[in-house]
Amino acid sequence: MDRPPSTERPTRIAILDSSFNPPTKAHYHLLKAAARVGCDAVLLLLATNNVDKGQTGAGAVERLEMMEAMAMDSISNDKEDPALRQIAVGLTTHARFMDKAQPILDQYEPNTVQLSWIMGHDTMTRLFDPKYYNDVHADMAPFFEKCDVICSSRPGHGSREEMMRFVEQSGHKDKVTLVDIIETEEVKSSLPSTVASTAVSTAEKRHGIEIREISSTIVRDAVKNKDWLLVERCVQPSVREIIEKNSLYAS
């Protein structure tokens, strides 16, 4: 990944760590949200330990193929956000974010990159769960020296207000950026500029399903039910082609 034109600050790499089972348009719009809060490049990261736990759906090879397809679509078609043309795909065997971060940081000279982890409210809650630490604030300090969090809400996984309260309590408020996927330009224009600037605007719903409501589970169920119109609304054409070619999620 290239450094930004100005080398006075670290390159900010947004990392979307997900099962990508399959990658969806919701994933893509999370990347756009990260691009709009100052990220310079994007990494799609698949954790192989999750795949090995017998999850329903595609294997690691098929998921990586779909991730690469989404990345190539972004590089070819996104003219709005330069960060989405600096996109890579990777995989990790680690489970904890702190352990995932270090091998990535080791690929760069010291103090030249900042890692921004994109996650939902449920994942952020687990990240800060006291049961994993002796002292949450102290134990997380090394992670936040080189990393920060970009957090987006999803229906049924906590409101923005709940997220803000949780961030306040975490002791790392300055390391968390909250972003929204906004459904209409009209809604975006009515928001304060500080909120609107971090929002992803989608001018229309995807034929009855909002972008932020799309999930990999919905796609898998749609394929199983042969609802290809819904699949098309939820994933990019190149991802659909791979699903059909490999007969993924059919049973």
C-alpha angles and dihedrals in degrees: 000000000000124000117246117260091261114059093190090100133037119270106259111221117192112213122200106195108190144135090250090204080173120345110241140194087259088063090050093051090050087057089051089052090054092048090054094055094057108279116150101199141008135228122195105207126195118196106215092198088069092050091050092057092080099261116178115256138026127013124241094268093053092046092051089049090053092046090052090049091053090047093051091049089053094048092048101041112026108094096158103064118042091198089066090062089056097064132141138179126226145158135218137196093207126101104196120072091228090056093045092052100055100063089051093049089048089065091067139056113267116280094008099106138045118199117217112194114208112213144150127246093264093054092044089052090056091046091059097035107136092216089075095055144050089218115006097202096045096040093049094048095089090051092052093050088077103014142057136181131245107197128193128186123231130195109277094013104088134299125259089255091054090048092051092051091049092050090051091053094047094071091229101086093139090059098054125078117191117212133183135209101223119199103210139029088232092060091047093052091052093056125090111268092248090059097037092053090061095044129103109221119213109182096206141022117251095256095298100335120089118226092242090052094057114108137171089246091059090051094049091049091047091053091048089051091045091240094151093166090062090045090053091051092052105041137038117262093250091054091049090052091056092047091053095041093054096035090236122181092005094130 
